Amino acid sequence: LQADRMREIITVQVGQCGNQIGCRFWELALKEHAAYNTKARYDDALSSFFQNVDTRHEPAIKLPVGDGKGSIRALKARAVVVDMEEGVTNELLSGPMRDVFDTKQFITGQSGSGNNWACGSHHYGP
């Protein structure tokens, strides 16, 4: 991969299982990066999965990777979170990873179809 080509990976987390696994993925990605990047720099590896934003402004300003020596302001996961029920998504927004997600990344549906794919498909589906 050439240094001038940046890659950005967007994850799509769907359903209760997908969102619970996704949340663990983000925790692990941050822990792994912290183990190798002890100076908390926003580099190419981190930029593949996260945006570095300055949340002091509204809307938040996206900060470039630059030379890989810039400090981390606030990381936002490159993810789309989808679920028919709001329960699991609300857990993400109130849990330890809440600062990594933005509510604009969430797509939730109608309540009442939890753990019943057939009901959700019949009442709210195609």
N, C-alpha and C positions, 0 to 999 in steps of 0.2 A: 504494500500500500504506500503510495507516495505521500510525502509529508504535506503537500498542498491540497490533498483530497481529504476532506473531513467526512467521516461517516456518522450518521445519526440513526440510531435504532429506536423505533417506536414499538412498544409492546401493547398488545391488546389483551386485556384481562376480561374474561366473560364468565358470568355466573358466580355462585358462591365459592366453588372449588377454585376456579381460575383466579378470583380475587384474593383468596386466602393464600394460594401458592404465590401469586404475584407479590403480595406484601412481604412474604419471606424472601423472595428474590431480591427485592429492593434493599432489605436489611442486609442480606449477604453481600450484595454488590458494594454497599457502602463500607462494610467491615473489611472486605477483601482489599478495596482500594486504600483504605486507611492503613492497612498493614504494610503496603508497599509505598505509599505516598505519605510519609510521616510529617511532611511540611505543609500539608493541607493546601496543595496547589491545584488549580483547575487546569487539567491537562487533557490531551487527546483521548486517553482511555476513559476518563470520567465523562467527557463531553459526548461520548457515544450513547450514553444512557440518560444523562442529566443535562439540563440547562442551568447555567449559572446566572442568577438574576439579582438585581439590586431592588429589593422590596421597599426601599425608602421612597420610591416614586410610585405614582398611580397613573397609568398602569406600570407594572414593574418593568424595568429596563433589562433586556437580555445583554449579558456581557460576553464578549468574544473570548475564544481560547487564547488567542495571542501567541506568546512564546512558551506557554505552558508554565509560566512562573507567576501568573496572577493568582491572587488569593480567592478563596471561595467566599461568596457572599451568602446566597441562599440557593440551595439546589432544588430543582423541580424535576421530577421524573418525567421522562418522555413516554407517557402511557395514556391509554384510553381505557377507562374503567366502565364496564357495562354490566348491568344487572337489572332484572325485573323488580326485585325487592330492594329497598333502601337499607335494610339491616346491615349487611356486610359492608356496603359503601360508607355508611355512617360510622361503622367501627374503624374503618381506615382513616376517616376524618377526625376521629377522636382519640385514636391510638398513638403509639410512640412515633409512627411515621407520618403523622398529620401534616407536618411542615413540608414534606416532599411532594405532596399532591395539591392540586388546585381544583376547586369545585368545577371549573370550566372543563375539566377532563372527564367528568362523570356523566354517564348517560344512564338514567334509571327510568323504570317503567311504573306500571300500576302496582299497587300493593294488593295482595290477595292470591298471588300465584306461587308463593314460596314453596320450594321443594315439591312442586307438582308441575312438571313440564307439560303434561297433557292439558291441565287447566289453563296454564298460561298461553299455550298454543291455541287452544280453542277460543278463549275469551279475548285475548289480546294479540294473537299471532297474525299470520299472513293475511 
